[in-house]
Every structure is written in C-alpha cells, then in structure tokens.
Amino acid sequence: MLASKIDSNMLLCQRIASRAPRPLTIILIALAFGALAFLYSFIGFFSNEVNNIITFDAFGSLTPQEIGGHFLFGYIVALPTRNLKMGVLSGLMALTIDADHLLNAAGFDLQARMGHSVSFAILSSVLIGLMVSQIFRKVSVWNEMMSTESSPSGKKKKTMVYSKSVHNSLLSLEKKDIFSQYLIITLAAFMSHIAYDVFVI
C-alpha cells in the first residue's frame, strides 16, 4: 500500500517535470496563438468599440529590431519557469500576436487592433490553456498504453492491479495544473508584447 502511494507520487513528479513541450509542439502552440490573433482581428471590421483596445501607431513594417525585441521580452517573462523551452514558447507567442500585420499587408484597413485587446488576452489564454492540457492528456494516455503493451507479462499484470482511480486522479491533477501554467504563460507573452510596444517602440 505504502509502495503504491510512493510510486504514484513519483509518477506525478516525473510528469510535472516533463510538462515542457517538445520543439514541434512549441511551434504548433505559437502558430495556434498567432492564428487566434489573426482571426480575432477580423472583429475590427465590424466593431466600432475601441475602448478596450490598446492602440499604437502601429502598422509599420516589422523590423529585425522589433522582431528580436518582442522575442526577448517574451523570453524574459518566462524566466521564472527556469525552462528554456517555455522561454522560447513565450518569445514566439509574443511574436505571433502580430499576425494582424498580414491583414494590413493585404491592403485591409483595420481601425482597431483587436488582437491587442484585453478581451483577446483573456479569450486566447483560456483557449490555449484548454488546448495544451488536452494535448498533454492524450500524450500521457498514449505513453501509458505503450509502456503497458511493451512491458513483460508479469509487469503488465502488476500494472493492471495498480489503482485505476489513482491514475485518473493524477491525470486530472496534471491537466488542471497544465491549464493554469499555459494560461499564465499566454497572458505573460501578451503583456510582454504590449510592454515592448509601449515602452520601446
């Protein structure tokens, strides 16, 4: 009984320690965030309400200095995680929020940058948190299935005896924790982008 509790605690610690996304996942999350910013920008065509939108001079062409600055600010806000991958993710998200530049380059006249609004910050943070927690849950279940199938018969039987309720509770706790972590990372990336636009540009 005690051994199973120790094993479950060790399993939880290992999973929490491995939450940092893989390089491909980093790119996909950043692109998903950029796609949300791009799609949300279309609201600017229909909305005359700009009270909650942070406005800048802003649709100049992106320069290497601006690209590097946004990435650096995004990376800095993720330093408390002490994780290189999370820093890269935050930096890329701080860059892809400028996806609305594509609309401007295509000749559309946007009066408001909805991708820089408070409502977008809240909505995108929740959506990214939900998306990533679902991805990690599916990967975790898949890895568990693969490890069970590849185990010798004796270990497989022992794994089946291992409490299913404990396994589900670990997944539930991990999912909630991942949601919170990526919600905060997304908000931090958004704020770092705004901070650079306000204090540097």
C-alpha positions in Angstrom: 0.0 0.0 0.0 2.7 2.4 1.0 4.8 1.4 -2.0 1.9 2.1 -4.4 1.5 5.6 -2.8 5.2 6.3 -3.2 5.1 5.1 -6.8 2.1 7.3 -7.6 3.9 10.4 -6.1 7.0 9.6 -8.1 4.9 9.3 -11.2 3.2 12.6 -10.6 6.6 14.3 -10.0 8.0 12.9 -13.2 5.0 14.0 -15.2 5.1 17.5 -13.8 8.8 17.7 -14.5 8.2 16.7 -18.1 5.5 19.3 -19.0 7.7 21.4 -21.1 6.6 21.0 -24.7 8.7 19.3 -27.5 10.1 21.6 -30.2 7.4 20.7 -32.7 4.7 21.3 -30.0 6.3 24.7 -29.2 5.9 25.8 -32.9 2.3 24.4 -33.1 1.2 26.3 -29.9 2.8 29.5 -31.1 1.2 29.2 -34.5 -2.2 28.4 -32.9 -1.8 31.6 -30.8 -0.9 33.6 -33.9 -3.9 32.1 -35.8 -6.2 33.2 -32.9 -4.8 36.7 -33.1 -5.3 36.7 -36.9 -8.9 35.5 -36.7 -9.8 37.8 -33.8 -8.5 40.7 -35.8 -11.4 40.4 -38.2 -13.7 41.6 -35.5 -12.1 45.0 -36.1 -14.0 45.2 -39.4 -17.4 45.1 -37.5 -16.7 46.8 -34.2 -16.7 50.5 -33.6 -15.9 50.0 -30.0 -12.3 50.6 -29.3 -12.3 51.4 -25.5 -10.7 48.1 -24.5 -8.1 48.2 -27.3 -4.6 49.3 -26.8 -3.8 51.5 -29.8 -0.4 52.3 -31.3 0.9 54.0 -34.4 1.2 50.6 -35.3 1.1 49.0 -38.6 4.6 49.8 -39.7 6.6 47.0 -41.3 8.2 44.6 -38.8 12.0 45.3 -38.5 14.6 42.9 -37.2 14.9 45.0 -34.1 11.2 44.8 -33.4 11.2 41.0 -34.0 14.2 40.5 -31.7 12.7 42.8 -29.1 9.4 41.1 -28.9 11.0 37.7 -28.7 13.4 38.9 -26.0 10.6 40.4 -23.9 8.6 37.2 -24.3 11.6 35.1 -23.2 12.3 37.3 -20.2 8.8 36.9 -18.7 9.1 33.1 -18.8 12.4 33.1 -16.9 10.7 32.2 -13.6 9.8 28.8 -15.1 13.6 28.1 -15.4 12.9 26.2 -18.6 14.4 27.0 -22.0 11.6 25.6 -24.0 9.0 27.6 -22.1 11.1 30.7 -22.7 11.2 30.0 -26.4 7.5 29.4 -26.5 6.7 32.6 -24.7 9.0 34.5 -27.1 7.4 33.0 -30.2 3.9 33.8 -28.8 5.0 37.4 -28.2 5.9 37.5 -31.9 2.9 35.7 -33.5 0.4 38.1 -31.8 1.4 40.5 -34.6 -0.2 38.2 -37.2 -2.6 41.0 -38.0 0.2 42.6 -39.9 -0.8 40.1 -42.6 -4.2 41.8 -43.0 -2.5 45.2 -43.2 -0.1 43.9 -45.8 -3.0 42.6 -47.8 -4.4 46.1 -48.0 -7.2 45.9 -45.4 -7.9 49.0 -43.4 -8.1 48.0 -39.7 -9.1 50.8 -37.4 -8.5 48.8 -34.3 -6.0 46.0 -33.5 -8.4 43.5 -31.8 -5.5 41.1 -31.4 -4.1 43.6 -28.9 -7.3 43.9 -26.9 -7.9 42.8 -23.3 -10.8 40.6 -24.5 -8.4 38.7 -26.8 -5.8 38.3 -24.0 -8.4 36.6 -21.8 -10.0 34.5 -24.5 -6.8 33.3 -26.0 -5.3 32.4 -22.6 -8.2 30.2 -21.8 -8.3 28.6 -25.2 -4.5 27.9 -25.3 -4.7 26.5 -21.7 -7.5 24.2 -22.7 -5.8 23.1 -26.0 -2.5 22.3 -24.4 -4.0 20.5 -21.4 -5.9 18.3 -23.9 -2.8 17.6 -25.9 -0.8 16.6 -22.8 -3.6 14.4 -21.6 -3.8 12.5 -24.8 0.0 12.1 -25.0 0.1 10.9 -21.4 -2.6 8.3 -22.0 -0.8 7.2 -25.2 2.5 6.8 -23.4 0.8 4.9 -20.7 -0.7 2.5 -23.2 2.6 2.0 -25.0 4.5 1.3 -21.8 1.9 -1.2 -20.7 2.0 -3.0 -24.0 5.8 -3.1 -24.1 6.1 -4.4 -20.6 6.8 -8.1 -19.8 3.7 -10.1 -18.8 4.5 -10.1 -15.1 4.9 -6.3 -15.1 1.8 -5.8 -17.2 -0.3 -7.8 -14.7 1.1 -5.7 -11.9 0.3 -2.5 -13.8 -3.3 -3.6 -14.2 -3.5 -4.1 -10.5 -2.3 -0.6 -10.0 -5.3 1.5 -8.9 -7.1 3.0 -11.9 -8.6 5.7 -9.8 -5.1 6.9 -8.7 -4.1 7.0 -12.3 -7.2 9.0 -13.3 -6.7 11.4 -10.3 -3.1 12.0 -11.4 -4.2 12.8 -14.9 -6.9 15.2 -13.6 -4.5 17.0 -11.3 -1.9 17.3 -14.1 -4.5 18.6 -16.6 -5.6 21.3 -14.2 -2.0 22.3 -13.4 -1.1 22.4 -17.1 -4.1 24.5 -17.9 -3.1 27.1 -15.3 0.5 27.1 -16.4 -0.2 27.7 -20.0 -2.9 30.2 -19.3 -0.3 32.3 -17.3 2.3 31.8 -20.0 -0.1 33.1 -22.7 -1.1 36.1 -20.6 2.6 36.8 -19.8 3.5 36.6 -23.5 0.7 39.0 -24.4 1.7 41.5 -21.7 5.4 41.3 -22.8 4.3 42.2 -26.3 2.3 45.2 -25.1 5.1 46.3 -22.8 7.6 46.4 -25.7 5.1 48.3 -27.9 4.5 50.9 -25.1 8.0 51.4 -23.7 10.3 50.7 -26.6 8.7 51.4 -29.9 
